[in-house]
């Protein structure tokens, strides 16, 4: 209703989040999946030359089952985004704000300092997501708690320079070029947005039950979407309380903020919701949680078809990236320190 914002001033505003139902119905597929490789905080996944590449800290490694991961490239700063050019050149965005293509630094506009995602279109255009104008990629929680919406979308044609396509985006975290446009995951607004090359935007998918991260193509022409943390009523309430939130930012260590997390239940100092307290030694899988594991299959129209979960009592949380190769889905669990492998043919989806 048009009058709702006015009436909320008198009656209060209900804190609601979308339910995990339908295509988002909870399961334990991520916790049941075998660990393909143990890796410290794997972030970006990429298939290049039939090899699975994964970023971990400031290194990019080739990951294979049953053998040690091989270092492909080492950078001076943590890797925050990866892409492969049509010519096979490894493109990496770094925490320091630098962009390297085939090991060579690319000149960037001064406004780009928080590279969260990279993707090449079929015509060779390089799309770049700049998550925030104030925060580094690792400071994403601060950007959320400050209700940031200073992210931007950039494009670079072959042989050209980067140009700004759109701004005022609430932390763009994933890119999916399709049909001349690009779809971005807008994390803080829990939605996918389609942008044209001229910056026109249309909604593709809204009211997601978590914070969307990166997008990657699927073999059937659809896409895979990872969500790195769940929406939570307590966090949504804190986001409405300006003074409390500012005091928390000023006085509390970031690890103890009432904010989403890539992993939880690791320290007794972490904030708790009553429903998430371990009772008689049991952590309920449906309890409220600051971290979660969630991967969603989208069809060609970007509508959810099914999902894979690691619930509140699971350990495969903080899913930031997935990659499909030869009928298998590889999943990077940043909170679980591992890369998972799911056989799509026999997964029962």
N, C-alpha and C positions, 0 to 999 in steps of 0.2 A: 504494500500500500504506500501511496505517496506520503501519507501522514505519519507513517511509522517512525521516521527519525525524530519528529516533533513529539510524538506520544512517548517515545522511549525516555525522554528527559524527565517524565513524570512517573511512569510505571516501571522504569528500569528495562534493561535489555537482556533478553535471554541469551545465554551462551550455548550455542548448539554447533555440532560438527556433523558432517555427513556420516551415515552409518556404514559399517563394513558389511555390505549386502550385495546380492546380485553377482556381478562379475568380480566384486571385491570380497566375496564370502571367504572368511578365514580358513586357512588350512596349515599344514606343517611341511609343505613341499620343500622349502628352503632348508629347514633343519634336517629333513630326510635325505637331501641330496648329498652325494659324496663330495668330499673336498678334492678338487682337482690339483690344488697347490696351496701350500701354506706360505703366506706372504704378509709382511707388515703393512697394514693399512693400504691395501691395493685400491687404487682410485680409478684411473682411466683404463679401459680395455679397448683393444684395436686388433683387427686381423690384417696382417701384412705379409704377403708372400707365403701364404699358408701357415704362417706362424701366429700364435696368440701373443700379443704384446700387452704388458701391464705396467703401469707406473706405480712406483712405491717410493715416496720421498722424492729425492732428486735424481732417481734412476729410472730408466725404462728397461724392462727385462723381457726376454723371450721365455714364456712359461710352457712347459711340457709335462705330461703325466709321467710319473715314475723317474724323473731325473731332476737334477738341480737347475734352477732358473739361471739363465745366462744373461749377463748384463749387455745390453745393446748400446746404450748411450748413457752418459752421466752428465748432469748439468750442475751449474753453480747454485741453483735455487730449486725448491720443490716444484715438480711438474703439476700444473693445474688443469691442463687441457691437452688432448692429443688428436691428431687427424692425419690422414694419408692423402696426399695430393693425387690427382689423376696420373701424374708421372711417377708415382711411387715414392715421393719425398716425404720423410717424416716431419710433421709440423707440430711444434710443441709450444705451449704457452706456459710461462713460469710465474711463480709467486712474486717474483721481483717486478713483474709487469712486462718482461721482455717476450718477444715472439721470435722463434727460430725456425727456419725452413731449411732442411738438409744441413743443419749445423750453422747456418749463417743468420745473423741477426737481421730482422726486418725493421725498417723505420716505422714507428707508430705515432699517431697523433698524441699530444700530451694528455688528452682526456682519457686515453686507455691506460689503465693501471691495475685492472682487476679482471684478468682473462679467466673465465669460468668454462667456456666451451668453444670448440672450433669445428667446422664442418665444411666440406667442399661440395658444391653442387655439380651436376653433370657437365655444365658448361665451363667448369674451372673456377667459378666464383668462390672465393673464400669468405665464409660467414664467420663472424667473431662476436661472442657475447661478452660484454663488459659488465660484470656483476654489480659493481657499485662505484660511485665516484669518490666515496670517502674511506671505504674499508678494503683490506686485502682479502683474497679468497679465503684464507684461513680464519678471518674475522667475521665469517658469515653470521654467527650468532649475534654479534654486536649490531650488525646491519639490521637483522630482524628485530631485535629489542628496541632499536632506535626508529623502527617502522620506516626503514629506508625504501626509497623508490627512485633511486638515482641511476639505475642500470641503463644500459644502452645497447643497441644492435648496430653492427658495422658490417660493411661488405667491401670486398676488394676484387675487382675483375682482373683477369689475366693481364699482366703488364701495367696495371693501374695502381692507384693509391687507395688507402682506406677512406671511405666516406661514411658518415653517420646516417643510418637509415631511420632510426627511431630512438627516442629517449623516454624518460619517465616510466621505466620498467622496474618492477619490484623483484630484483635479483634474478635475471635470466640465467638459467643453469644448464639448459640443454638446447641443442639445435638439431633440426631435422629438415633438410632441404627437400622439397617435393613440388613438382610441377611448376618450377620457376619461382615459387614462393619459399618461405622458410617458416617452420613451426618452432616456436620457442616454448620452453617450460618456464613459467613465471612463478617462482617458488613461493614468495610471500603472499601471493594472491591465489595460490592453489589452483592454477589453471594452465591450459595450453592455449597459445595465441598464434594465429597465422598472420604473417606479415608479407606484403608484396614488396617488390624491389623499390617501390616509391614510398614505402612506409605506411601504407594503409593497413589497418589491423582489423581482424575479425576473430571472434571467439571460436575456438575449435573444441575445447572440452573444459567445463567449469566444475566447481564444487568437488574437487578431489579430496579424499580423506587424509591426505598427507602433503608433505612438501616435495614437489616433483624435482627430480634431478635430470640426468641426461637421457636423451632419446637416441635410439639406433634403429636401423632398418631391419625388418624381418624378411625371411625368405619368400613369403607369400605376398609381398607388396605392402604389408602393414608396417607396424613399428613396435618396438619395445620401449616401455617407460619405466624407469626406476624412481622410487620415492625413498628419500634418504631418512625420513623421520615421520612419525605420525602427528596428526593434529590432536590436541589434547585440551580438554575443557579448562584445566587450570592455567595452561599457557595462554589460551585465548582470553581468559579473564585478566591475566596479568597484562596482556597487550592493551587492554582497555583502561588500565589504571596508570595514568601518566606519572604521577608523583612517586608511587611505589616502584614503578619500573625504573625511573631515574635514580632513586636511592639504591636500588639493587645494582645497577650498573656502576655506580660510584663507590659502593662500599663492599660488595661481595665479589670474591674471585669468580671469573667467568665459568670455571668448571662447576660451580655450585649455583649458577643462575637457574631460575625456573624457566627453562628454555629447552627446545629440542636438542637431542644429542645423537651421536652416531653409535654410542654404546652406553649402557647403564648398568646399575647394580654392581659397580666395581668399587665403590667407596661408601662408607657410612656417612660421609658428609653430603652426599647427593640429596637434593630435595625429594620428598615423597608425597604422593597422594594417598589418602587413606585406603582406597581400594587397591593400591599397589603394594601394601605392606605384606611381607611374607607371613602367613598364618599357619601355625603347626608345621613349619618347615616347607610349606608349599607356596610357590608363587603362581597365582592364577593366570592362565594364558590370556584371559579376557580383561585383565586388570589394566588400569590406565598406566601408560608407559611413556617415558620421554624418548625412547628409541624403539625401532621396529625394523623389520625387513620386508620389503614389498616390491614386487616386480609385476607389471601389468602388460598384457598383450593387447595391442590396439589393432583394429582392422584398417582397411584402406581409407575409411572415413574418420579414422582416429577415435572410434568408439570402443570402449573396453569390452573384451571378450572373456577373459579369465585372468587370474592372478596367482602368484606364488608368494607365500608368506613365511616369515619367521616371527612368531607371536611374542607377546610380552615376556614369556618365560623361556624364549629361545635365545640363541647366541649369534645367529647370522644377521646381524642388524647393520644399519648404515649402508644400504645398497646405493651406490652412486653411479654405477655404470654396468652395462651388459653388452654382450656381443654374440651374435649367432654365426655359427660356422658348421657346415656339413651336417645339418640336422641336430646339432647340439647347441645349447644355450649356456654361455659362460657368464658367470655373475660375480662381480667384485663386491665382497662384503668388507667394507672399510672398518666397521666396528667389530667384525669377527675375525679379522686378520687371515682371510683365506679367499681363494677363488673357487667357486663351485661350478659343477658341470651337470646339466640336466639334459637327458636324452628326450628330445621333443617327440620322436616317433612313438616311444613307449611310455610317455609320461601320463597318459590317461586324460589328456586335456579335452 
